[in-house]
Structures are given as structure tokens and as C-alpha cells.
Amino acid sequence: LSEEYLRKKGFKNVTTLGVGLNPYNLEQEIKEIPNKIKNVIDSKGDSKYILYIGAISKRKNLKFVLKILNEIVNKKGYKNYKLIVIGNKAYKEEKYYEESFNYIKENKLENNVVNLQTVEQKYLKYVYNCSDIYVLPTQYDIFGMVYLEAMYFGVPIITTLCGGSSLLIEDGKTGFIRELDNKEEWVDTIIDIVENEKEKINIKNKTKALISEHYTWEKLTKKFEAEYKKILNEQEPGTPVEFMERFSYYERAKNAYCVVATGETAQYANIILKKGVVYTDQTKKSCWNPKNNVYCFRWGGMFYGDNQECISWTVRWTDGSN
């Protein structure tokens, strides 16, 4: 989708390479599994697990998944279908969160929903391996790393058309892409796949191979290298490209005359904290949140800081001097 958008804007030399997965993070040897994960595995039996991983927000659309589950369980009569939810309340989505879980009670789905909330990445493989299908009716997404994870473990995916799905999923072969305005189509697709063991195995073999062979960082770095070399040779034939170990790069960077960053048009800066905090009155005015005594810092193009779902970190001052 991004490539199509750029071409419409007049860019001609556009190549899509995708985002990579680091299998090591998912394949670590685990000595002890948390009880909540064990319970999901042990209670599987003849249950069919629909998996949802994502923030509980309007954009990720958990309520749509719950409506699908209600159709499958209460309208179609598949009482053995259960929804496994992994994700926390998104920032400023308290109302949506409450509405979603009230819907579960109103439709008597308590026995069909397992809310695991947060699960460390190293434990996700156990959930993927016992899931029958992954559902993400997101309204929009830049890519969606969870697609890579689910496909790596061979879990069939049904989702909407977005950046990641448009690149990774061939509808009907490596997953399923559906419109949000047709709930019945989602219900029928889920039942058809979950009840067809042969088709699930077929999809598993295809998606596992796709991610392992093309979308791990080990594979993608070679593609990036080739693409960079191609572009450089077009402009300056013979320009050398060298890959370096991380710390060797740091040592070389110390001797650089300057560092040029290109491609980012947003006006923001990162703050690096080391051995204490130095701030000015101007910093205090721009960053201080008097509501809950928290400073907010611009980090990676997004604001984090009022103690809600902090992806990086927050720094709390009890007075103005620490």
C-alpha cells in the first residue's frame, strides 16, 4: 500500500522490502511457563481458540471480534469456540475498554473469553501453538508485527487490508483479507478454516516457509544491502558499503566529523538522560504535566509520559529539583 501511495505521488524508483522478525526472541528455551499460559494449554481439549493480540482500542477493533464470537457461539451454536485476548487498555480508551468487557457480560460470553492481558514475548509461542486462528480487524495499521509472529508459527490469519497484510498475505493462500462491513463473511471464514484441519496445515506450511525464508532480519539485511548498493552505484559507481559489528561502529562514529540524518521531516528531538537530569525553566514549561507530576519526553515521534502504557520510560519528579 505504501509503495502504491508513493507511486501515485510521482515517485518512480520505489521498492518494498518489508519488516523483519527476530525468531530468537520467540524461540528461547523456557524453564517455567506462567500459570495463566499453562491454564490455556491445559484447558484446550476440544476447544477452538480464536486469538486476538493487540491494544484494546477502537482502531484495533476488539469489539468487532466479540461480535463475531457472539455470532459463532450464540447464533451458530459452536459453544466450544473461545477467544484468547492478549493486550491492555490503550491510552485514553477507558470507555471503549469498559464497553468491550460489558459486551462480554451482556451476551453471556464469560466462559468463552480468556483475557490474558500482558504476555511476555518469550511466552507467546505457547499461545500461538495452541491457537486455531488469529483475528485482527484493525481499522488501519502501518505494518503489524503480530502478522509476522502468527505466520511464523503457522496460525491462519483473518484481517483487514493494511500495510502489513497487503505485503504478507495472499488472500485464500497465506491468510484471509476481509472488509469490515461484512461480519457474516468473517464468521463464515473463521468457521470454515477452524473446522478444516487439512486447510489449516496447508496454510501453516506456506506461512512458516514464507516468514522463515524472506522476513527474518537475517534475510532482510541482505536485501537492504543489495538495494543500498544498487542505489549508490546508480549515483556513484564503486561506492563501498560495509557492515560492521555494533560496538565497532560506535568506535568509528566517535571519529566522525558530523552525522547527517535524512528522511525524517517531523520536528522533534530525543532526550538522552545520563547520570542525573538537567533541565531548564523552558523545558519544565514545555514538558511538565501538573495533572500527575510527570515530565513527558518526545521519543520516536510519539508522546509517552503520563504513566499510561509507557513504551519506553517516564521520569517522575515529586518536586522540581530531582
C-alpha positions in Angstrom: 0.0 0.0 0.0 2.8 2.5 0.8 4.5 1.7 -2.5 1.3 2.3 -4.3 0.8 5.6 -2.5 4.3 6.9 -3.3 3.9 6.0 -6.9 0.7 7.9 -7.1 2.6 10.9 -5.7 5.1 10.7 -8.6 7.9 8.6 -7.0 9.2 6.2 -9.6 12.1 4.3 -8.0 10.2 2.6 -5.1 10.9 -0.8 -3.7 9.1 -2.6 -0.8 11.3 -4.8 1.4 9.1 -5.2 4.5 9.9 -5.6 8.2 11.9 -8.4 9.7 11.2 -10.9 12.6 13.9 -12.0 15.1 13.0 -15.6 15.7 15.4 -15.8 18.7 13.0 -13.7 20.8 10.3 -16.2 20.1 12.2 -19.4 20.3 14.1 -19.0 23.6 14.2 -22.1 25.8 11.8 -21.5 28.7 12.2 -23.4 32.0 9.0 -22.3 33.6 5.7 -21.2 32.0 3.4 -18.8 33.8 0.3 -20.4 35.2 -2.1 -18.4 33.1 -0.4 -19.8 30.0 -0.4 -23.3 31.4 -4.2 -23.0 32.0 -4.8 -22.0 28.4 -2.8 -25.0 27.2 -4.2 -27.5 29.7 -7.9 -26.5 29.1 -7.6 -26.7 25.3 -9.3 -30.1 25.0 -11.7 -29.9 22.0 -12.0 -26.1 22.3 -11.2 -24.0 19.3 -9.1 -20.9 20.1 -9.6 -17.6 18.3 -6.6 -15.4 19.1 -6.5 -11.6 19.4 -3.3 -9.8 20.2 -3.3 -6.0 20.3 -4.2 -3.0 22.3 -7.8 -2.8 23.4 -8.8 0.2 21.3 -11.2 1.4 18.6 -8.5 1.2 16.0 -7.7 -2.5 16.7 -11.4 -3.2 17.0 -11.7 -5.8 19.7 -15.5 -5.2 19.9 -15.8 -6.4 16.4 -14.1 -9.6 17.3 -16.5 -10.0 20.3 -19.5 -9.6 17.9 -18.0 -12.3 15.7 -17.6 -14.6 18.7 -21.2 -13.9 19.7 -22.4 -14.9 16.3 -20.3 -18.1 16.3 -21.2 -19.2 19.9 -24.8 -17.9 20.4 -26.2 -17.8 16.9 -24.3 -20.6 15.1 -24.1 -22.8 18.2 -20.4 -23.5 18.3 -20.1 -23.5 22.1 -16.5 -24.8 22.1 -15.1 -21.6 20.5 -13.1 -19.4 22.8 -11.4 -16.1 22.3 -7.9 -15.6 23.8 -7.3 -11.9 24.4 -3.7 -10.6 24.8 -3.5 -6.8 25.2 -4.0 -3.9 27.6 -6.3 -0.9 27.6 -5.0 1.7 25.1 -4.2 5.2 26.2 -7.4 7.3 26.6 -9.6 4.3 25.6 -11.1 3.7 29.0 -14.7 4.0 27.7 -14.0 1.6 24.8 -12.4 -0.9 27.2 -15.4 -0.9 29.5 -17.8 -1.2 26.6 -15.9 -4.2 25.3 -16.0 -6.1 28.5 -19.5 -5.1 29.3 -20.4 -6.7 25.9 -19.0 -10.0 27.1 -21.3 -9.9 30.2 -24.4 -8.7 28.3 -24.1 -11.6 25.8 -23.1 -14.2 28.4 -19.7 -14.9 26.9 -17.7 -15.0 30.1 -17.0 -18.7 29.6 -15.8 -18.1 26.1 -13.3 -15.3 26.6 -9.9 -15.7 28.3 -8.3 -12.3 29.0 -4.5 -12.8 29.5 -3.8 -9.1 29.4 0.0 -8.8 29.1 2.2 -11.8 28.0 6.0 -11.5 27.6 7.1 -12.2 24.0 9.1 -15.3 25.0 5.9 -17.0 26.2 3.9 -16.1 23.1 4.9 -19.3 21.2 2.9 -21.4 23.6 -0.3 -19.4 22.9 0.3 -19.4 19.1 0.9 -23.1 19.1 -2.5 -23.9 20.6 -4.5 -21.3 18.7 -6.6 -22.2 15.7 -6.8 -18.7 14.0 -5.6 -15.2 14.6 -8.1 -12.4 14.1 -7.2 -8.7 13.7 -10.0 -6.5 12.3 -7.8 -3.3 12.6 -9.2 -0.1 11.0 -5.6 0.8 9.9 -2.1 -0.3 10.7 1.4 0.7 9.4 2.6 -2.9 9.3 1.6 -5.1 12.2 4.5 -7.2 13.7 2.0 -9.7 15.0 1.3 -10.8 11.5 4.9 -12.0 11.2 4.7 -13.8 14.5 1.4 -15.5 13.8 2.6 -16.6 10.3 5.9 -17.8 11.7 4.1 -20.2 14.0 1.6 -21.2 11.2 -1.5 -19.7 12.7 -4.0 -18.8 9.9 -4.8 -15.0 9.9 -8.0 -13.2 9.0 -7.6 -9.4 8.9 -8.3 -6.2 7.0 -6.3 -4.7 4.2 -3.4 -2.6 5.6 0.4 -2.1 5.2 1.5 -5.5 6.6 -1.3 -7.6 5.3 -1.1 -6.3 1.8 2.6 -7.3 1.6 2.4 -10.7 3.5 -1.0 -12.2 2.8 -2.2 -13.6 -0.5 -5.9 -13.9 0.2 -7.1 -17.5 0.4 -3.5 -18.9 0.3 -1.4 -17.4 3.1 -4.3 -15.8 5.0 -7.6 -14.0 4.5 -8.3 -10.3 4.0 -11.9 -9.2 4.6 -13.9 -5.9 4.7 -15.2 -4.7 8.0 -18.7 -4.1 6.6 -19.4 -7.8 6.2 -19.5 -9.5 9.6 -21.1 -12.7 8.3 -18.2 -13.2 5.9 -15.8 -13.1 8.8 -17.9 -15.6 10.8 -18.1 -18.0 7.9 -14.4 -17.7 7.0 -13.4 -18.4 10.6 -15.6 -21.5 10.9 -14.5 -22.8 7.5 -10.8 -22.6 8.4 -11.0 -23.7 12.0 -13.1 -26.8 11.2 -10.9 -27.8 8.2 -7.7 -29.3 9.7 -6.2 -30.1 6.3 -6.5 -26.5 5.2 -5.0 -25.2 8.4 -2.0 -27.5 7.9 -1.7 -26.3 4.3 -1.7 -22.6 5.4 0.8 -23.4 8.2 3.3 -24.9 5.9 3.1 -21.9 3.5 3.3 -19.1 6.1 6.1 -20.7 8.1 8.2 -21.0 5.0 7.3 -17.5 3.8 8.5 -15.8 7.0 11.5 -18.1 7.6 12.8 -17.7 4.1 12.0 -14.0 3.4 11.1 -12.0 6.5 13.6 -12.6 9.2 16.1 -9.8 9.8 18.9 -12.2 8.8 17.3 -12.5 5.3 16.2 -8.9 5.1 19.5 -7.3 5.8 20.9 -8.9 2.7 18.0 -7.4 0.7 18.7 -4.0 2.3 22.4 -4.3 1.4 21.7 -5.1 -2.2 19.2 -2.3 -2.5 21.5 0.3 -1.0 24.4 -0.9 -3.2 22.1 -0.6 -6.3 21.1 3.0 -5.4 24.6 4.1 -4.6 26.1 2.6 -7.8 23.5 4.4 -9.8 24.7 7.7 -8.3 28.3 7.0 -7.6 29.6 3.7 -9.1 32.0 1.8 -6.9 30.9 3.4 -3.6 31.8 0.9 -0.9 29.2 -0.5 1.6 30.4 -2.1 4.7 28.6 -4.0 7.5 30.0 -3.5 11.0 29.6 -5.0 14.4 27.6 -2.7 16.6 30.3 -1.6 19.0 32.9 -1.3 16.3 30.5 1.1 14.6 30.3 3.2 17.8 34.1 3.5 17.9 34.3 4.6 14.3 31.4 7.0 14.8 33.4 8.8 17.6 35.8 10.0 14.9 33.1 11.2 12.5 33.2 14.9 11.6 29.4 15.1 11.6 26.3 12.9 11.5 23.7 13.5 8.8 20.2 12.2 9.3 17.8 12.2 6.4 14.3 11.2 5.7 12.6 12.5 8.8 10.5 15.6 8.5 8.9 15.7 11.9 10.3 18.4 14.2 11.2 16.6 17.4 14.2 15.7 19.4 15.2 12.8 21.7 16.5 13.4 25.2 19.2 11.2 26.5 19.5 11.0 30.3 22.8 10.2 31.8 23.9 10.5 35.4 21.0 12.6 36.5 18.7 15.1 34.8 19.5 18.6 33.7 16.5 20.8 32.8 15.7 24.5 32.3 12.6 26.5 33.1 11.7 26.4 29.4 12.0 22.5 29.5 9.8 22.5 32.5 7.1 24.6 30.9 7.0 22.5 27.7 7.2 19.1 29.3 5.7 19.4 32.8 2.3 17.8 33.3 0.9 19.2 36.5 -2.0 16.8 36.4 0.1 13.9 37.8 3.6 15.3 38.3 5.2 13.7 35.2 7.5 15.0 32.6 6.8 14.0 29.0 9.6 13.5 26.5 9.4 13.2 22.8 10.5 9.7 21.9 10.4 8.1 18.5 7.8 10.6 17.2 5.2 9.9 19.9 4.5 11.3 23.3 4.8 9.0 26.3 4.7 10.1 29.8 1.5 10.3 31.8 2.1 6.9 33.3 -0.2 5.1 30.8 1.2 2.4 28.6 4.7 3.8 28.6 6.6 2.1 25.8 10.0 3.5 26.7 10.0 5.1 30.1 8.7 8.0 32.2 10.6 10.1 34.7 8.7 11.3 37.7 9.6 14.3 39.9 8.0 14.7 43.3 9.4 18.3 43.3 11.1 20.4 40.8 14.7 19.6 41.9 15.3 15.9 41.2 
